[in-house]
């Protein structure tokens, strides 16, 4: 519970005592609570439900930008938060106020009346209550973990479902094979509801196709039912992530998406990283197949997406520790698939030394994440912040790096050492990338002075 603070955190801490299991995938407890709340999950505007291993948050952020570019009011529920729990709920474009969230959590606590319930189930119920009480044209719901037994899967009839890239993660809960993990993610597929997915491993795709066919759900797969490609234009400007040769979106003129409805020319995604081409395509295709009346103005939203801790450049207190001419970046990817995606962008940073500050959660595959990115690192630092939730000990990160990493052990200490060495070596340019954990990303954002808006 260390990630919850303030008045909402006090309520969530009380509720946590009712059923303190960190994760217990089940729908029964939440369904009973929602019944006592009058089933707010059945009173929502049209919903797009998003599951997957990597890219869920960026896809949700893109969906939000598309909806708002269409002139719609959009509700969004995502997890985890980075700095404050209010980040999980965006109501008609605005973060929920702490006062309204506290009132909603207190109401849920009264209605629940001491019954066993997990904190994530309470937060999911809070989202449904909040969204049912505020008018909107679109609701975007991100799965917390898995899909089949995730609390958000009490939704029975979304307008569309999205399943982003699937790779190994949370294996203790979802299974130790890609097929088993894919089966859990495919649990969000509903009878007759269109499903959109991107490039997937053949083992994963076979599972998704079988489940969709069993439920009569139209499945649109990238490369088959739909395609999206980068339209090249200019070379990237100095300091941008990636190059055209490495498949980055830097310097792209835009995207071209083609499906059975025709071809769209889209702006270049505002989120950096070559993987954002697919996330943008997933969001656009989901809206195209949702049956909603989407105006053409919506597609301009691809170029207006904002989402923290996804190849985000920092400019605050931490960044100021580095010498002039140096850059500080942050990415929350934390599993082998995220490591591979990140490695696809890093060749575009070959023009300057790259120091990576890596902190990870105890349950994550540190060697699987580090393996793809190690060849691009000039320096590697193992980080474990005191307030970082379930932080992997620095000794484990050093071991996972094959002994290459040196101990930070904190962001401030590592940045100070990097800055001092840059002065000694006369390095006028360089980059530092904080990565490996969304919980570390939250710590970094707090220390840098970032606040959600």
N, C-alpha and C positions, 0 to 999 in steps of 0.2 A: 504493500500500500504506500510505499515511499513516493510513488509518482503522483499522488493526489495531495494537494495542499489547499489551504484556505477553507472557507465555510463549506463548499461542496465536499471537500475532502473529509471534514468532520462527520458528515452524514454517511459518506461512503465507508468510512472506517467503522461506524456503528453497524452498518449493514454487512460489512465483511465478517463480522463476528457471528453472523447467522449461518454462514456457510463458507468457511475460510479457504476452500480449495481454490488454488490460483486459476486452474482451468478444469472444467468438468463439462464436456460437450454433451448437452442434453437439451431437449425442448420442453420437457414436461413442466419444470418449475416456472419457466417464463410464460408458458401458455396458461397456467393457472393464475398467475399474476395479471396477465392481460385480460383474462375473463373478468376479474374483479375490477379492472379499470374500464370495462365497457368495450373491450376490443378496439383500441385506437389503431392498431395495425391494419384494420379493415376499413378505415375512414381516411386513408391517405390519398393525395393526388397521385397521378401515374408515377410508378416507381421503376427505376432501372437498378438492378441488383448486380453488384460487381464482386466476383471472386477471382482467385488466382494466387500465385506465389509472388511474382514480381510485377510491378507496374499498376497495382490496384489504385494507389493513391493518386498517381499522375493521371490515370484514366478518369477517375472521379473528378479531379480538378478540371480536366478538359471538358467533361460532360457539363460541369457547372458553367464553365466559360461559354460553351455552346448555347446552353439554355438562356443565360443572361444576354448574350448577343442577339438572341431571338426576341428579347424583350420580356421574357418570362420571369416570374418569381421562382426561385429554386431553393429547395431545402437540401442539405447535405449532412450525412452522418458518416464520419470516418474514425479510424483508430490506428495506432494510439495517438494521443496528443503529444506535443513536444515540450511545451512550457506550462500550459494551463488547460485544465479539463474542458473549459468552454470551447476550445478549438474543435472539439468533436462534433459540435452542433452548429450549423449555419442555417439560420431561418430567413428565408426570402432575401438572401444575400448578405445578411449580417450575423456575426457571431452572437450566440445566445448571451444575454446578460447574466452575470452571476446571480442577480436577484431572482430572475425567472427560473434559472436552473435550480437554485436552492429551493424555491417554492415547489417545483415539480418533484424534486427528490424527496422533500418532506411529505408531499402527498403520496408518493409511491411507498414511502416507509410506513405511513399510516395504513394504507390499503393492504400492504403486504402482511402487516400485523404479526411480525415475528416469524413468518414461514421461512424455511431454508431458501436462499437465493444467492447467486453469485453477483459480484460487483458488475461484471460485464452484462449480465442479464438486466440488472437495474438500469444501467446506462442505456441499454438497448430500449427498454421500456420507456425511459425518459425521452429518447428520441422520437419514438412513435407518438407519445402524448403531445410533445411539443409540435410535431409536424401536423398532427391531426387538428390542432387548434388554430393553426395559422394557414390562411389560404395560399396556394401556390399552384403553378402549372406543372411542376416536375419535382420529384424526390429522387435523390441518389443515395443509395445505401451500400456501404462497403462491408463485406464480410469480415468478421474479426479473425477467425481461424477455421480453415477447412471450408465447409459449406453445408454438408448434409446435416450435421448436428449443431451447426453454429446458431447462436441465438437469433441472428437476423433471418434465419430460414423459416421463421413462422409466417413470413410473407407467402401468400398463396397464389397471387395472380399479378406479378409484375408486368409492365409493358414490354420489357426486354431484359435479358440477362447477358452479362459479359463475363467471360473467363479469360483472364490474362495469362501470360506465360507461366507455365507450371514447371517447377523444379523441386529438388529435395529441400525440405524445410519442415520443422515441427514433426519429425519422424516418429517421436514417441507417441504422438496423438493421431497422426494421419497414416502411418504405415511406412515401411522401409523400402518400398519400390515405387517407381513412377506410376505404375498402374494403380496401386493402392491409393496413392495421393490423389491421382486424377479422379478416382471413383468418389472420394470425399468432396472434391471441388465440384464434380458434376452433380452433386446432390442439390444444387440450387436450380437445376433445370426443372421447369414446370410444364405440364401438358399443354401443348399448342403454343407455348410462348417462344418467340424467336431468341436464339442464342448466337452470340458473336464470339469468335475466338481468333487468335493470331496464329503465327507459326508455332507448332507444337511438335515435340518428339513423337515419332510414329506410335510408340506405345501409349502415349497420352491421347493422341488423336483417335486411336481405335476405341478407347474407353468412352470418349466424348461422343463419338458417332453412334456407338451402341446405345448409350443412355438416351441420347436425343431421339433416335429412331424408336426406342421402346415407348417414349412418352409423346411421340408425334410432334416434337418440337423442331421447327426449322433451324438447322445449324448452318451458319455462314462462317467458313474458315478462310483465313487469309491465304492467298495463293490459289484458291479454288473458287469459292463463291464471290470473293472480293479481293482486290489488290490495292496496294498503296505504294507509291514510289516517290523518291525525292527528285524534284526538278532542280538541277544544278544551275548556279548562276555565277557568283563571284567567289574568289578565294576568301577565307576567313580573315577577319581583322585580327591584329595582335591581341593575344590573351584569350581568344575565344576557344571553346572546347572543341577539339576534333578538327579534321581536315576533310576535304572532299574525298581524298584517296582512302581515308580510313572509314568512310561511310557516315561521317558526322553530318549534322544538319547545318553546320556553320557555313554561311554563304549561300544557302539554298534559296532558290527563288520561291519555293513553295512545295506543295505535295500534289500528286494526282491520285485520286481514289476512283476506282471503277468497280461497279457491281451490276446486278441485273437491272437496276433502275437508271443506269447511265454513268456518266463520268463527271466528277467534280474537280475543279482546281481550287486548292486550299492554300491559305497562307502558310509560311514556314512556322512550325511550332515555336512558341516563345520559350519553352523549357529546353535547356541544352542537353545534348546527348543523343547519339544516333538511335537509341531505343525509343525515343519519343515519337519517331515516325509511326511505329506500330501502335503506341498508346493513343495517338491522335486518330489513327485509322479506326481503332476499336470503338472509340467514343462516337465518331461520326457515323460509322456503320450501325451502331446500336440505335442511334436516333433515327437513322434512315429506315430501319426495319421495325421500329416500335409501333407504327400505326398512328403516331401523333402527327398533327399538322404542323410541320416544322418549316418556318419561313427561311428563304435563302440567306437572310442576314445572319442566321445562326452560325454558318460555317466560318465566318470571320473570327469567331471565338477561338479557333485553333491558335491564332497569333496573340491571344490575350490571356494565356493561362499563367497563373502564379501558384507555386506550390513549394513550400520551404523544405530544405534538407534534401533536395534532389538536384545535385550539381549546382548548388547555390553559392554565389560569391558573397563573402562576408566583408563588411566595411566598418565594423564597430570596434569595440574595445580590444578584442583579441587580434583583429587585423592590424590594429595600430602598433602592436608589439613588433611587427616585422619591418625591415628596412624599406625605405621608399623604393618603388619599382617591383616589390614582391606582392604576390596575391595569396589570399587565403580562401579556400573553397571547402564546401561541406557536402557530403553525400551520406544518406542513411541506409544504403544497401547493405545487406548483412548475411547473405547466403551465397552458395557457389554460383547460382545463376546470376546474382547481382555482381559478383566478382568478374564473371565472364563479360557481362554487359559493360561494366566499367572499363575493362581492359580494351574494349572496342573503341573507346573514346580517347584513351591516354596517348596513343601515338601522336595525336595533334598537340601534345604538350612537350614534344621532344626538343623544343627550342630553348628550354631552361631546366635547371635542376628541379626535381620533384621530390619533396619529403612527405611521406605518408604517416599520419598519426592515427593508429588503429586501436580501437577499443571494441570489444564484442560482448555479447550476452553469453552467459555460461552455457546455455543449451545449444549454441550455434556451432557450425562446422568451421572453425577458424582456418584450418589448412585448406579447406575447399574454397573459402573466400579469398585467401591470400594468394593461392597458387597462380591464378591468371594475372594478378596485378603486380607481383613481385618484380618481374623483369623491367618494369617501368620506373621503379623507385630508386632514386639516388640515395635516400636515407629512409629508414623505417623505424618508427617509434611505437612501443607498446604503452597503451594508455589504460588506466583504471581510475576513474574519478570517484571520490568518496560518495557522491550522491548519485552515481550511475547505477540504475536498477539492475541487480543480478550481474554485476560486471565480472567478466572473465579475468582471473588473476593475470598480471602482466607476464609472469613466468610461463603461463600456458600459451600466450601469444608469441613470446620469444621462441618457445619450442615449436609451435606451428609454423613459424617462419624459417625453420631450419637454422636458427641461431643468428639470423641476419638482423633482427630487431634489437634495438637498444631500449632500455627502460626509460619511459618519460619521467615519472609515471603519470603526471598530470599534463593537461593541455598547456597551462601557463609555463610550467617548467620546460617542457619540450620546445615550445615556441621561443622562449628566452634563449635556450641553447642554440637553436637553429639561427636565430637572429645574430647572436654573438659570433658564431662560426662564419656566417655570411660576411660580416664586417672584416674578420681576420682574413678570409679568402678573397675579399674584394669582389664578391658576387653581386652585381648590380641588379640582376633579375633572378627570380625563382618563384616557385609555387609550393604551397603547403596544402595538402588535402586531408581533412579530418573525415574518417570513414569507418565503417564496420558495424554501426549500431544506431538505430533510431533513438535509443536512450542516451547514448553519448551525444548524438546530434542535439537532443534537447538541452543537455548540459552546455554544449558549445553555444547554442543560441542564447541561453540565459546569460552566459558569461560575456557574450559579445554585445548584449543589450537589445536583442530582438524581441519584439512583441507582435503577436498575430493581430490582424485588423480585417 
